[in-house]
Amino acid sequence: MAFDTHCHLDAQEFVHDRDAVIQSACEAGVTGIVIPAVTKQNFDTVRVLAHRVSTGAYALGIHPLFVPQAKIEDLDVLRQYLEQYRDDPKLVAVGEIGLDLFETHLKQEPLLNKQINFFKAQLELAKTFELPVILHVRRAQDLVLKYLRQARVSGGIAHAFNGSFQQAQQFIDLGFALGMGGALTYTRALQIRRLAINTNLEHLVLETDSPDIAPEWVEVDSSSGLRRNSPDQVMKIAQVLADLRQCDVSKVISVTDQTAQRVLPKLNALN
């Protein structure tokens, strides 16, 4: 029984068979699905969906890829939602938030400065409402760490982590777990696999990032032409992690579940 700590279950890719996807995940043994928001337009969507799914939880935040279209007033909306639903046991984090220095246009001014301003503001909100954060850190590990040290939030998850061992340790020291998902399943993902093998298992959590980052074995769908990831794949990802670490998959699932509940404490209410 495993947690998928990062799944965009509200995505358009699931519009035609979302219920079947949820059912498949439950049958596979997925006991928790964390659904992070990416923009104010889907705050209600992820909240309602999390309450529809018995194992669902959600996070509210503005993703760095959506910051270019966001308005400063959107941060006020986020504050209002965090205030309104602060006692909702299924609201487990502020997220998905962070910085993205992979997309060329996002690392140039004025968008880089806007990204930073939104990130800092959302970290402050997380601190105000005493919530952990779910981080997007694509090619921005050092810059994200800089603002985490300033904000001193209560930890969370560095989603889809692909940094150095030194950077990984710095996130861990700040109370973060490292998200391990579909990228782990590719033999060419050498750095991620080294991290997965050599990082203490107690600092790793499982995720899919569905419908993105499909594992190696997921084939192209004939109707859509896409390789769609889904939350039921988290069990197979756990098996790959166990194989890499040369341990039993039950240990991987047990330890990563405990870690997920440690860094996102409100997940304990799902059990």
Secondary structure in CASP SS format (residue, H / E / C, confidence):
PFRMAT SS
TARGET T0000
AUTHOR 0000-0000-0000
METHOD secondary structure of the structure
MODEL  1
M C 1.00
A E 1.00
F E 1.00
D E 1.00
T C 1.00
H C 1.00
C E 1.00
H C 1.00
L C 1.00
D C 1.00
A C 1.00
Q H 1.00
E H 1.00
F H 1.00
V C 1.00
H C 1.00
D C 1.00
R H 1.00
D H 1.00
A H 1.00
V H 1.00
I H 1.00
Q H 1.00
S H 1.00
A H 1.00
C H 1.00
E H 1.00
A H 1.00
G C 1.00
V E 1.00
T E 1.00
G E 1.00
I E 1.00
V E 1.00
I E 1.00
P E 1.00
A C 1.00
V C 1.00
T C 1.00
K H 1.00
Q H 1.00
N H 1.00
F H 1.00
D H 1.00
T H 1.00
V H 1.00
R H 1.00
V H 1.00
L H 1.00
A H 1.00
H H 1.00
R H 1.00
V C 1.00
S C 1.00
T C 1.00
G E 1.00
A E 1.00
Y E 1.00
A E 1.00
L E 1.00
G C 1.00
I C 1.00
H C 1.00
P H 1.00
L H 1.00
F H 1.00
V H 1.00
P H 1.00
Q H 1.00
A C 1.00
K C 1.00
I C 1.00
E H 1.00
D H 1.00
L H 1.00
D H 1.00
V H 1.00
L H 1.00
R H 1.00
Q H 1.00
Y H 1.00
L H 1.00
E H 1.00
Q H 1.00
Y C 1.00
R C 1.00
D C 1.00
D C 1.00
P C 1.00
K C 1.00
L E 1.00
V E 1.00
A E 1.00
V E 1.00
G E 1.00
E E 1.00
I E 1.00
G E 1.00
L C 1.00
D C 1.00
L C 1.00
F C 1.00
E C 1.00
T H 1.00
H H 1.00
L H 1.00
K H 1.00
Q C 1.00
E C 1.00
P C 1.00
L H 1.00
L H 1.00
N H 1.00
K H 1.00
Q H 1.00
I H 1.00
N H 1.00
F H 1.00
F H 1.00
K H 1.00
A H 1.00
Q H 1.00
L H 1.00
E H 1.00
L H 1.00
A H 1.00
K H 1.00
T H 1.00
F C 1.00
E C 1.00
L C 1.00
P C 1.00
V E 1.00
I E 1.00
L E 1.00
H E 1.00
V C 1.00
R C 1.00
R C 1.00
A C 1.00
Q H 1.00
D H 1.00
L H 1.00
V H 1.00
L H 1.00
K H 1.00
Y H 1.00
L H 1.00
R H 1.00
Q H 1.00
A H 1.00
R C 1.00
V C 1.00
S C 1.00
G C 1.00
G E 1.00
I E 1.00
A E 1.00
H E 1.00
A C 1.00
F C 1.00
N C 1.00
G C 1.00
S C 1.00
F H 1.00
Q H 1.00
Q H 1.00
A H 1.00
Q H 1.00
Q H 1.00
F H 1.00
I H 1.00
D H 1.00
L C 1.00
G C 1.00
F E 1.00
A E 1.00
L E 1.00
G E 1.00
M E 1.00
G C 1.00
G H 1.00
A H 1.00
L H 1.00
T H 1.00
Y C 1.00
T C 1.00
R C 1.00
A C 1.00
L H 1.00
Q H 1.00
I H 1.00
R H 1.00
R H 1.00
L H 1.00
A H 1.00
I H 1.00
N H 1.00
T C 1.00
N C 1.00
L H 1.00
E H 1.00
H H 1.00
L E 1.00
V E 1.00
L E 1.00
E C 1.00
T C 1.00
D C 1.00
S E 1.00
P C 1.00
D C 1.00
I C 1.00
A C 1.00
P C 1.00
E C 1.00
W C 1.00
V C 1.00
E C 1.00
V C 1.00
D C 1.00
S C 1.00
S C 1.00
S C 1.00
G C 1.00
L C 1.00
R C 1.00
R C 1.00
N C 1.00
S C 1.00
P H 1.00
D H 1.00
Q H 1.00
V H 1.00
M H 1.00
K H 1.00
I H 1.00
A H 1.00
Q H 1.00
V H 1.00
L H 1.00
A H 1.00
D H 1.00
L H 1.00
R H 1.00
Q C 1.00
C C 1.00
D C 1.00
V H 1.00
S H 1.00
K H 1.00
V H 1.00
I H 1.00
S H 1.00
V H 1.00
T H 1.00
D H 1.00
Q H 1.00
T H 1.00
A H 1.00
Q H 1.00
R H 1.00
V H 1.00
L C 1.00
P H 1.00
K H 1.00
L H 1.00
N H 1.00
A H 1.00
L H 1.00
N C 1.00
END
